[in-house]
Amino acid sequence: MHVKWPLIALICIYSQPLFADDVSEVSGQLRKIVELVVKIDKEAADPLDMSVAMYQGAIPAMLRTLDPHSTFFDPDQFEQLQQTQESESQGFGTIVSILPGRVLVLQVMNSTPAARAGLSGGDEILAVNGYDVAQLNVEQLMELLGTARQKRALLYVRHPGNPAVVDITISPDLLEEPSVDRAFMMAPGIAYLHIANFEQATGKLVNREIERLGGEYLKGLILDLRNNPGGVVNAALETASLFLAPDQLVFSIKGRNKEAEDSYVPRSSKPYTFPITVLVNGRSASASEIVTGALQDHDRAVVLGEPSYGKGLVQQVYPLSHGTGVALTVAFYYTPSGRSIQKPLSGGQLDAATRVAKGPFHSDSGRTLMGGGGIQPDRVIYPAPQSQLQSVLDVSGLLTTFAGEYLRTHKVSDGFEVSSGMLDDLRIFLAENRVQPGVAEWSATREWIAGRLKQEIVNLAFGVARGDELELRRDLVVQEALKQLRGGG
């Protein structure tokens, strides 16, 4: 028999102490697997690669019958997970715009591998390690770039205004990724702060940025948790404790084999008391939903945007033999009012456990809150629908390309505005690239085009953070948040 050690690794998963009634059932099921493996190894036309069969087949398939989030990690993946938990990742130091078949460099950080290699804002990456970018969709490009950041990579690049293609070899460094990536004054006395994810240092970063922007003297805070996938739960507790009263409940944990556990604001906490709006969308999940639910249940914040994702699973990572590991769902998170954060899961063994009560539940003041999974905003606001022209301009990357060409021959000052002449030049440029909107469509979209063009120029001239600030000031949800904090809601 040629079966190698991965089968032993699978057996080791079940080698934990079991009750007597469980032993015979588990042993019987494992015997079936062993018999099948022996037969395949003996009779199959091709030799059996046990690493592939177990790591990519049997073990992931078994976990899929539980829920979509329980995950097996092979040795490489488990090592990457441990690196991520240390809040560091390898990268080149670039911010890029990823479009179907196109990767455009928006910004290059100082003293990073990208800067040292000669990349700059406005460059277009045409190929990565021999893969033609034009042939790949967004998902494939993200996977390709993620892989390239782990080791030495060969890029083919075209600089703005230069038809020649240059090759750049670049090696990644360990780069810190701040979880609080945007913090500035949105209006007099009103601060804006975006948390990209929750890491160990997030609570301290939030506190530091609030103090930098005015601390207790602020008149209000827009806390943006949109597109925040979650992260370290203790960081969510620490962040919520900046705004809630001492001894208030932040979240609860309940599970089949896990003792119920409540987490409270520390008694020593000295929270901020200014008004808060929290922004969420369908990509706000896990730890970001814990923070949002706690502030909403205790009437501490008005929640705006779209219903959140609904990931309230408590997962625990268990190391296994041979450098592997597994993340298993062991319990669920609940908001202070008793709402389950987890949305219903279908097609797995957690189906029934996640079909939770829709309520109504109630906040501290008696406001009605609905359950059923995720956080329902106090006011639902969906993004404005895009016209066909807007979609074409966003997907094609033509505005970024035009901005790069413009900056090659023009200098812009801090407070520049897009002129009618610039829009006329843009329209000619679009026509040359087979985008020819009608007069009515152009007129209806002109204000949006001017705003987006200004943002792309600012991205390349002053950095993506400045460009994001411009975009946020046009954001419908942010505008509603300002209205709420100014007392107009």
C-alpha positions in Angstrom: 0.0 0.0 0.0 1.4 3.4 -1.0 -0.8 5.6 1.1 1.3 8.3 2.8 0.9 10.3 6.0 -2.0 12.6 5.1 -4.4 9.8 5.9 -2.8 9.5 9.3 -3.4 13.3 9.7 -7.1 12.8 9.0 -7.2 10.0 11.7 -5.5 12.3 14.1 -8.4 14.7 13.8 -10.5 12.1 15.5 -8.0 11.0 18.0 -9.3 13.3 20.7 -11.0 11.7 23.8 -14.5 10.4 22.9 -17.4 9.1 24.9 -17.8 5.3 24.8 -21.0 5.5 22.7 -19.1 7.5 20.1 -16.1 5.3 19.7 -17.7 2.5 17.7 -19.5 4.9 15.3 -16.4 7.0 14.6 -14.2 3.9 14.2 -16.7 2.4 11.7 -16.8 5.6 9.6 -13.0 5.8 9.5 -12.8 2.1 8.5 -14.9 2.9 5.4 -12.5 5.7 4.4 -9.5 3.5 4.9 -11.0 0.7 2.9 -11.9 3.1 0.0 -8.3 4.6 0.0 -6.8 1.1 -0.1 -9.0 0.1 -3.0 -8.2 3.3 -5.0 -4.5 3.0 -4.3 -4.5 -0.6 -5.5 -6.8 -0.5 -8.5 -6.9 3.0 -9.9 -5.3 3.7 -13.3 -3.1 6.5 -11.9 -1.3 6.5 -8.5 -3.2 8.1 -5.7 -1.7 11.4 -4.4 -2.9 11.4 -0.8 -1.9 15.0 -0.1 -4.2 16.1 -2.9 -6.9 13.6 -2.1 -7.1 14.6 1.6 -6.2 18.3 1.5 -8.3 19.2 -1.5 -10.9 16.5 -1.5 -12.0 14.5 1.6 -11.3 17.0 4.4 -12.8 20.1 2.7 -15.8 18.0 1.5 -16.5 16.9 5.0 -16.3 20.4 6.4 -18.7 21.7 3.6 -21.5 19.5 5.1 -21.2 21.6 8.3 -21.3 25.2 7.1 -19.7 27.5 4.5 -17.2 28.9 7.0 -15.5 25.9 8.6 -12.2 25.6 6.8 -9.2 23.3 6.6 -5.7 24.8 6.2 -2.9 22.9 4.5 0.6 23.7 5.8 1.1 26.7 3.5 -2.3 28.1 4.2 -1.9 27.6 8.0 1.4 29.5 7.9 -0.2 32.4 6.0 -3.1 32.5 8.5 -0.6 32.8 11.4 1.2 35.6 9.5 -2.1 37.4 9.0 -2.9 37.2 12.7 0.3 39.1 13.3 -1.2 42.0 11.4 1.5 41.9 8.7 1.4 40.8 5.1 3.8 40.8 2.2 3.2 43.4 -0.5 4.8 45.8 -3.0 3.4 49.0 -1.5 0.9 49.9 -4.3 -2.8 50.8 -4.4 -4.2 49.5 -7.7 -7.5 49.7 -9.5 -8.6 46.2 -10.7 -10.9 46.1 -13.7 -11.8 43.3 -16.1 -8.6 42.9 -18.1 -6.9 45.9 -16.6 -4.7 46.8 -13.6 -4.0 50.5 -13.1 -1.6 51.8 -10.4 -3.2 54.6 -8.5 -0.6 55.2 -5.8 2.8 54.0 -4.8 3.9 54.3 -1.1 7.2 55.9 -0.3 10.2 53.6 0.5 8.4 50.5 -0.7 9.4 47.8 -3.2 7.2 49.4 -5.9 8.8 52.8 -5.4 12.3 51.4 -5.5 11.4 49.4 -8.7 10.2 52.5 -10.5 6.4 52.1 -10.5 4.4 55.2 -10.2 0.8 56.4 -10.2 -0.9 56.2 -13.6 1.2 53.1 -14.7 -0.7 50.2 -16.3 0.4 46.6 -15.5 0.0 44.6 -18.6 1.3 41.2 -17.5 2.3 39.5 -14.2 4.7 36.5 -14.3 3.9 35.8 -17.9 0.1 36.0 -17.4 -1.6 38.5 -19.8 -3.8 40.8 -17.7 -6.1 41.5 -20.6 -7.3 37.8 -20.6 -8.4 37.7 -17.0 -11.5 38.7 -15.1 -11.5 40.6 -11.8 -11.5 37.4 -9.6 -8.6 35.9 -11.6 -6.7 39.2 -11.4 -7.1 39.4 -7.6 -5.9 35.8 -7.2 -2.9 36.5 -9.5 -1.9 39.7 -7.7 -2.3 38.0 -4.3 0.0 35.2 -5.4 2.5 37.6 -6.9 2.8 39.5 -3.7 4.2 36.4 -1.9 7.4 36.2 -3.9 9.6 37.8 -6.5 7.5 38.9 -9.5 8.1 40.0 -13.1 5.8 42.8 -14.3 5.3 44.2 -17.8 4.3 47.9 -17.4 3.4 50.8 -19.6 4.0 54.3 -18.3 1.5 57.1 -19.1 2.0 58.7 -22.6 4.7 56.1 -23.5 3.7 53.2 -25.9 6.8 51.3 -24.9 6.4 48.3 -22.5 9.0 48.0 -19.8 9.7 45.0 -17.6 10.1 45.5 -13.8 11.2 42.8 -11.4 9.9 43.4 -7.9 10.3 41.6 -4.5 7.8 42.0 -1.6 8.6 43.3 1.8 6.7 42.8 5.0 4.2 45.8 5.1 2.0 46.9 8.0 -1.6 47.5 6.9 -3.4 50.0 9.2 -6.9 48.9 10.0 -8.1 52.5 10.3 -7.3 53.7 6.8 -9.3 57.0 6.6 -9.8 59.7 9.2 -10.5 63.3 8.5 -12.9 66.2 9.3 -16.0 65.8 7.1 -17.5 69.2 8.3 -16.8 71.6 11.1 -16.9 69.6 14.3 -17.8 66.4 12.5 -15.2 63.7 12.0 -15.2 60.8 9.5 -13.4 57.5 10.3 -13.3 54.3 8.3 -12.3 51.0 9.8 -11.2 48.6 7.1 -11.0 45.6 9.4 -10.5 44.7 13.1 -7.0 43.9 14.2 -5.4 43.8 17.6 -4.4 47.4 17.5 -7.7 48.7 16.0 -9.3 50.1 19.2 -6.1 52.0 20.0 -5.9 53.4 16.5 -9.6 54.5 16.6 -8.9 56.3 19.9 -5.7 57.9 18.6 -7.4 59.2 15.4 -10.4 60.6 17.3 -8.1 62.4 19.7 -6.2 63.8 16.7 -9.4 65.1 15.2 -10.7 66.8 18.3 -11.5 64.1 20.9 -14.3 64.9 23.3 -14.8 68.3 21.7 -16.1 66.8 18.5 -19.8 67.5 17.7 -20.3 64.1 16.0 -18.6 61.1 14.3 -19.4 59.2 11.1 -18.1 55.7 11.8 -17.9 53.9 8.4 -17.8 50.1 8.7 -18.9 49.5 5.1 -16.9 46.7 3.4 -15.4 45.8 6.7 -15.2 41.9 6.8 -14.6 41.8 10.6 -11.5 40.4 12.3 -10.4 40.2 15.9 -13.4 40.2 18.3 -11.5 41.7 21.2 -10.7 44.7 18.9 -14.5 45.1 18.3 -15.1 45.0 22.1 -12.4 47.6 22.6 -13.8 49.8 19.9 -17.4 49.6 21.1 -16.2 50.4 24.6 -15.0 53.8 23.4 -18.6 54.9 23.0 -20.7 52.8 25.5 -21.1 53.3 29.2 -19.1 51.1 31.7 -20.7 47.7 32.4 -22.9 47.8 29.3 -23.3 44.5 27.5 -21.5 44.4 24.1 -22.3 40.9 22.8 -23.1 37.4 24.0 -21.9 34.0 22.8 -24.1 30.9 22.9 -23.3 27.4 21.5 -24.1 23.7 21.8 -20.9 22.7 23.6 -19.7 26.2 24.6 -20.7 27.8 27.9 -22.7 31.0 27.4 -20.4 34.0 27.7 -21.2 37.7 28.0 -18.8 40.5 27.2 -19.2 43.9 28.8 -17.6 47.4 28.6 -14.8 47.6 31.2 -15.8 49.4 34.4 -12.8 51.7 34.0 -13.9 52.9 30.6 -14.3 56.6 29.9 -16.3 56.7 26.7 -16.9 59.6 24.3 -20.4 61.0 24.4 -20.7 62.9 21.1 -23.4 61.7 18.6 -22.5 58.9 16.2 -23.8 57.5 12.9 -22.6 54.1 11.8 -22.5 53.2 8.1 -22.9 49.5 7.0 -23.5 47.6 3.8 -23.8 44.0 2.6 -20.1 43.5 3.0 -20.0 44.6 6.7 -19.6 41.3 8.6 -18.6 39.6 11.8 -16.8 42.0 14.2 -18.1 45.1 12.4 -21.7 43.7 13.0 -20.9 43.2 16.7 -19.9 46.9 17.1 -22.9 48.1 15.0 -25.4 45.9 16.9 -24.1 47.1 20.3 -24.3 50.8 19.5 -27.7 50.4 17.9 -29.2 48.3 20.8 -28.0 50.8 23.4 -29.4 53.7 21.3 -25.8 55.1 21.0 -25.8 55.5 17.3 -28.1 55.8 14.3 -27.3 53.1 11.7 -27.5 54.0 8.0 -26.9 52.1 4.8 -27.8 48.6 3.7 -28.5 45.5 5.7 -25.2 43.9 6.8 -23.9 40.5 5.8 -24.9 38.4 8.7 -21.8 36.5 9.8 -22.2 35.8 13.5 -20.3 32.5 13.8 -17.9 31.9 16.6 -14.9 30.1 15.1 -12.0 28.5 16.8 -8.8 27.5 15.0 -7.3 24.2 16.1 -3.8 23.2 15.0 -3.4 19.7 13.7 -0.5 17.4 12.8 2.0 18.1 10.0 1.6 21.9 10.2 -2.1 21.8 9.2 -5.1 23.3 11.0 -8.9 23.7 11.0 -11.3 26.5 11.8 -14.6 25.2 13.2 -17.8 26.9 14.0 -18.5 26.3 17.7 -21.1 29.0 18.7 -23.0 32.2 17.6 -22.8 35.9 18.4 -25.8 37.8 19.8 -26.3 41.5 20.2 -27.3 42.9 23.6 -31.0 42.8 22.8 -30.7 39.1 21.9 -30.6 39.3 18.1 -28.6 36.6 16.4 -26.1 38.2 14.0 -25.8 35.0 11.9 -28.0 34.9 8.8 -29.8 31.6 8.0 -27.5 29.0 6.4 -29.1 26.5 4.0 -27.7 23.2 2.8 -25.6 22.3 5.8 -25.9 20.8 9.2 -26.2 24.3 10.7 -29.4 25.0 8.7 -31.8 24.6 11.7 -29.5 26.3 14.2 -29.3 29.5 12.1 -33.1 29.9 11.5 -33.4 32.4 14.3 -36.3 34.6 15.5 -37.0 37.8 13.6 -38.4 39.6 16.6 -39.3 42.2 17.2 -36.5 43.0 19.6 -36.1 46.3 21.4 -33.4 48.8 22.1 -32.7 50.2 25.6 -35.3 53.0 24.9 -37.9 50.6 23.5 -37.3 51.2 19.8 -38.3 48.3 17.6 -35.4 46.3 16.1 -35.8 43.4 13.7 -33.7 40.2 13.9 -33.4 37.3 11.5 -29.6 37.7 10.8 -27.4 40.7 10.1 -28.0 44.2 11.3 -30.9 46.1 9.8 -30.1 49.8 9.5 -32.4 52.4 11.2 -32.6 54.0 7.7 -31.9 51.9 4.6 -30.1 53.8 1.9 -29.0 52.0 -1.3 -26.4 53.4 -3.7 -27.8 55.4 -6.6 -28.2 53.2 -9.7 -25.6 53.8 -12.4 -26.4 54.8 -16.0 -24.9 52.8 -18.8 -22.3 55.5 -19.4 -21.3 55.6 -15.8 -20.8 51.8 -15.8 -18.7 52.0 -19.0 -16.4 54.7 -17.6 -15.9 52.9 -14.3 -15.3 49.5 -15.8 -13.0 50.7 -18.7 -10.6 52.7 -16.6 -10.6 55.4 -19.2 -11.0 58.2 -16.7 -7.8 57.0 -14.9 -6.0 56.8 -18.2 -7.1 60.3 -19.2 -6.1 61.7 -15.8 -2.6 60.2 -16.2 -2.3 61.7 -19.7 -3.5 65.1 -18.4 -1.0 65.2 -15.5 1.9 64.4 -17.9 1.5 67.9 -19.4 -0.3 69.8 -16.7 0.3 70.7 -13.0 -2.6 71.0 -10.7 -2.9 72.9 -7.4 -4.6 71.8 -4.2 -8.0 73.4 -5.0 -8.2 72.9 -8.7 -11.6 72.3 -10.4 -12.5 70.4 -13.6 -13.1 73.0 -16.3 -15.4 72.9 -19.3 -12.3 72.7 -21.5 -11.1 69.6 -19.6 -14.5 67.9 -20.2 -14.3 68.8 -23.8 -10.9 67.2 -24.1 -12.2 64.2 -22.2 -15.1 63.8 -24.6 -12.7 63.8 -27.6 -10.5 61.2 -25.8 -13.5 59.0 -25.1 -14.6 59.2 -28.8 -11.1 58.1 -29.8 -11.6 55.1 -27.6 -15.0 54.3 -29.1 -17.1 55.7 -26.3 -19.5 58.3 -27.8 -22.4 59.2 -25.5 -25.3 61.2 -26.9 -25.9 64.8 -26.0 -28.7 64.0 -23.6 -26.7 61.2 -21.9 -23.6 63.4 -21.6 -25.6 66.3 -20.1 -27.3 64.1 -17.6 -24.0 62.6 -16.5 -21.8 65.7 -16.8 -21.7 66.6 -13.1 -20.9 63.0 -12.1 -18.2 62.8 -14.8 -16.6 66.0 -13.5 -16.5 64.7 -10.0 -15.1 61.3 -11.0 -12.5 62.9 -13.2 -11.4 65.2 -10.4 -11.1 62.2 -8.1 -8.9 60.4 -10.5 -6.6 63.4 -11.0 -6.4 63.9 -7.2 -5.6 60.1 -6.8 -2.6 60.4 -9.1 -1.4 63.9 -8.0 -2.0 63.8 -4.3 -2.7 60.2 -3.3 -5.7 57.9 -3.1 -6.6 59.1 0.4 -7.3 62.5 -0.9 -9.3 61.1 -3.8 -11.3 58.9 -1.5 -12.2 62.0 0.6 -13.7 63.7 -2.5 -15.7 60.5 -3.3 -17.0 60.3 0.2 -18.3 63.9 0.2 -20.5 62.9 -2.8 -21.7 59.7 -1.1 -25.4 59.6 -0.4 -25.1 57.7 2.8 -22.4 60.1 4.1 -24.6 63.0 3.2 -27.5 61.5 5.2 -25.1 60.9 8.1 -24.1 64.6 8.1 -27.8 65.5 8.1 -28.4 63.3 11.1 -25.5 64.7 13.1 -26.5 68.2 12.3 -29.9 67.6 13.7 -31.8 67.4 10.4 -32.7 63.7 10.5 
